[in-house]
């Protein structure tokens, strides 16, 4: 999670980058791994559950995520190779769009209790806000161990309408992926 029906997840991810101040990015890694020994990477095919949201099962989304991740990894000195060339690590991504509801009750005050009194709540006002939350997860998998060694994720609220151009969406996706991969490889934690 924006880009209509099949690209909503992409848009969410794109807004995860520099265009949205509400992006939440986090990462985790296997501390026993020597990340300095990693030099080459290849892509694993996207993993989608049967019946997955069609907004995330998009070749347009896949292309944007891949181009952005490859550019960021190459800028860090990694070399992309074919999957059968035995890379040091594999890269995979997952995207999701989830419907969320935020319910908020606020007490309303109409009077005071006693001489010096404190406010007395006479009722409350409840508001309900529905929104879509987009998530992009990027995984780094060690080829030899066949195990996850690093994961980064970003989440942001999706826009209700998105009139950005394809070039703007590409730029926003690059910003989002860069933010997610900022802590890869992990350093001295």
C-alpha positions as CSV (number, residue, x, y, z in Angstrom):
1,X,0.0,0.0,0.0
2,X,-2.7,4.6,-4.1
3,X,-2.2,3.4,-7.6
4,X,-5.7,2.3,-8.3
5,X,-6.5,-1.3,-7.8
6,X,-3.5,-3.2,-9.0
7,X,-0.9,-0.6,-7.9
8,X,-2.2,0.4,-4.5
9,X,0.6,-1.5,-2.8
10,X,3.2,0.2,-4.9
11,X,1.9,3.5,-4.1
12,X,2.0,2.7,-0.4
13,X,5.5,1.7,-0.7
14,X,6.3,4.7,-2.8
15,X,4.9,7.0,-0.1
16,X,7.0,5.1,2.4
17,X,9.9,7.0,1.0
18,X,10.7,10.7,1.2
19,X,7.2,11.9,0.2
20,X,5.5,10.7,3.4
21,X,6.5,11.8,6.8
22,X,4.4,9.1,8.4
23,X,6.6,6.2,7.1
24,X,7.6,3.7,9.7
25,X,10.8,1.8,8.9
26,X,12.5,-0.9,10.9
27,X,15.0,-3.7,10.4
28,X,16.4,-6.8,12.1
29,X,19.3,-9.1,11.4
30,X,21.1,-12.3,12.5
31,X,24.0,-11.0,14.6
32,X,26.2,-14.0,14.0
33,X,26.4,-13.3,10.2
34,X,29.6,-11.7,8.8
35,X,27.9,-9.2,6.4
36,X,31.3,-8.1,5.1
37,X,31.6,-11.4,3.3
38,X,28.6,-10.7,1.1
39,X,29.3,-9.3,-2.4
40,X,26.9,-10.8,-4.9
41,X,23.1,-11.1,-4.9
42,X,20.2,-12.5,-7.0
43,X,16.4,-12.3,-6.7
44,X,14.1,-14.9,-5.4
45,X,10.7,-15.0,-7.1
46,X,8.0,-12.9,-5.3
47,X,6.1,-15.0,-2.7
48,X,2.3,-14.4,-2.9
49,X,-0.2,-16.5,-1.0
50,X,-3.0,-18.0,-3.1
51,X,-5.7,-15.4,-3.5
52,X,-3.3,-12.6,-2.5
53,X,-4.6,-9.1,-3.0
54,X,-4.3,-8.2,-6.7
55,X,-3.0,-4.8,-5.8
56,X,0.3,-6.5,-4.7
57,X,0.4,-9.1,-7.5
58,X,1.5,-6.6,-10.1
59,X,4.4,-6.8,-12.5
60,X,4.5,-3.0,-12.4
61,X,5.0,-3.2,-8.6
62,X,7.6,-5.9,-9.0
63,X,9.6,-3.9,-11.5
64,X,9.6,-0.8,-9.4
65,X,10.7,-2.6,-6.2
66,X,13.4,-4.5,-8.1
67,X,14.8,-1.4,-9.9
68,X,14.9,0.6,-6.7
69,X,16.5,-2.2,-4.7
70,X,19.1,-3.1,-7.4
71,X,20.1,0.6,-7.7
72,X,20.5,0.9,-3.9
73,X,22.4,-2.4,-3.5
74,X,24.7,-1.5,-6.5
75,X,25.4,1.9,-4.9
76,X,26.6,0.0,-1.8
77,X,29.0,-2.1,-4.0
78,X,27.0,-5.3,-4.4
79,X,26.9,-7.0,-7.8
80,X,23.7,-8.6,-9.2
81,X,24.2,-12.1,-10.7
82,X,21.9,-14.7,-12.1
83,X,20.2,-17.0,-9.5
84,X,22.1,-20.0,-10.8
85,X,25.5,-18.3,-10.4
86,X,25.5,-19.0,-6.7
87,X,25.2,-15.5,-5.3
88,X,26.2,-14.8,-1.7
89,X,22.6,-13.8,-0.9
90,X,19.2,-13.6,-2.3
91,X,16.8,-10.7,-2.2
92,X,13.1,-11.1,-1.9
93,X,10.2,-8.7,-1.2
94,X,6.6,-8.9,0.0
95,X,4.0,-6.3,-0.2
96,X,0.6,-6.1,1.4
97,X,-2.3,-3.7,1.8
98,X,-4.4,-4.0,4.9
99,X,-7.7,-2.3,5.7
100,X,-7.5,-0.6,9.1
101,X,-10.0,1.1,11.4
102,X,-9.1,3.7,14.0
103,X,-11.8,4.3,16.6
104,X,-11.4,7.3,19.0
105,X,-13.7,8.3,21.8
106,X,-13.4,11.8,23.3
107,X,-15.2,12.7,26.5
108,X,-17.3,15.9,26.3
109,X,-17.5,18.1,29.4
110,X,-20.5,20.1,30.3
111,X,-20.0,21.2,33.9
112,X,-18.1,21.1,37.1
113,X,-18.6,19.0,40.3
114,X,-18.6,20.8,43.6
115,X,-17.5,24.3,44.6
116,X,-13.9,24.1,43.2
117,X,-14.9,21.0,41.3
118,X,-13.4,19.1,38.5
119,X,-15.0,18.8,35.1
120,X,-17.7,16.2,34.8
121,X,-17.9,14.1,31.6
122,X,-21.5,14.2,30.5
123,X,-21.0,12.1,27.3
124,X,-18.5,11.2,24.6
125,X,-18.0,11.7,20.9
126,X,-16.7,8.7,18.9
127,X,-15.1,9.0,15.5
128,X,-14.2,6.1,13.2
129,X,-11.6,6.5,10.5
130,X,-11.0,3.8,7.9
131,X,-7.8,3.7,6.0
132,X,-5.5,1.3,4.1
133,X,-2.0,0.5,5.4
134,X,0.6,-0.5,2.9
135,X,3.6,-2.6,3.9
136,X,6.8,-3.5,2.0
137,X,9.2,-6.1,3.4
138,X,12.6,-6.7,1.9
139,X,14.4,-9.9,2.9
140,X,18.0,-10.9,2.6
141,X,18.5,-14.6,2.6
142,X,21.9,-16.3,2.9
143,X,22.3,-18.8,0.0
144,X,24.5,-21.3,1.8
145,X,22.5,-21.4,5.0
146,X,19.2,-21.0,3.1
147,X,18.1,-18.8,6.0
148,X,16.9,-15.2,6.5
149,X,19.7,-13.0,7.7
150,X,18.3,-9.5,7.4
151,X,14.8,-8.0,7.1
152,X,13.7,-4.5,6.5
153,X,10.2,-3.2,6.4
154,X,8.3,0.0,5.8
155,X,4.7,1.0,6.5
156,X,2.6,4.0,5.6
157,X,-1.0,5.0,5.1
158,X,-2.2,4.8,1.5
159,X,-3.5,7.9,-0.2
160,X,-7.2,7.8,-1.1
161,X,-6.4,9.1,-4.6
162,X,-3.1,9.2,-6.4
163,X,-2.6,11.3,-9.5
164,X,1.2,11.1,-9.6
165,X,2.9,10.3,-12.9
166,X,4.8,7.1,-13.4
167,X,8.1,8.9,-13.1
168,X,7.0,10.4,-9.7
169,X,6.0,6.9,-8.5
170,X,9.3,5.5,-9.6
171,X,11.1,8.2,-7.7
172,X,8.9,7.7,-4.6
173,X,9.5,3.9,-4.7
174,X,13.3,4.5,-4.9
175,X,13.0,6.7,-1.8
176,X,11.0,4.1,0.1
177,X,13.3,1.2,-0.8
178,X,16.3,3.3,0.1
179,X,14.8,4.1,3.5
180,X,14.1,0.4,4.1
181,X,17.6,-0.7,3.0
182,X,19.3,2.1,4.9
183,X,20.5,-0.2,7.7
184,X,21.7,-2.9,5.3
185,X,24.3,-4.1,5.8
186,X,24.0,-3.6,9.6
187,X,27.0,-1.9,11.1
188,X,28.5,-2.3,14.6
189,X,25.3,-2.8,16.6
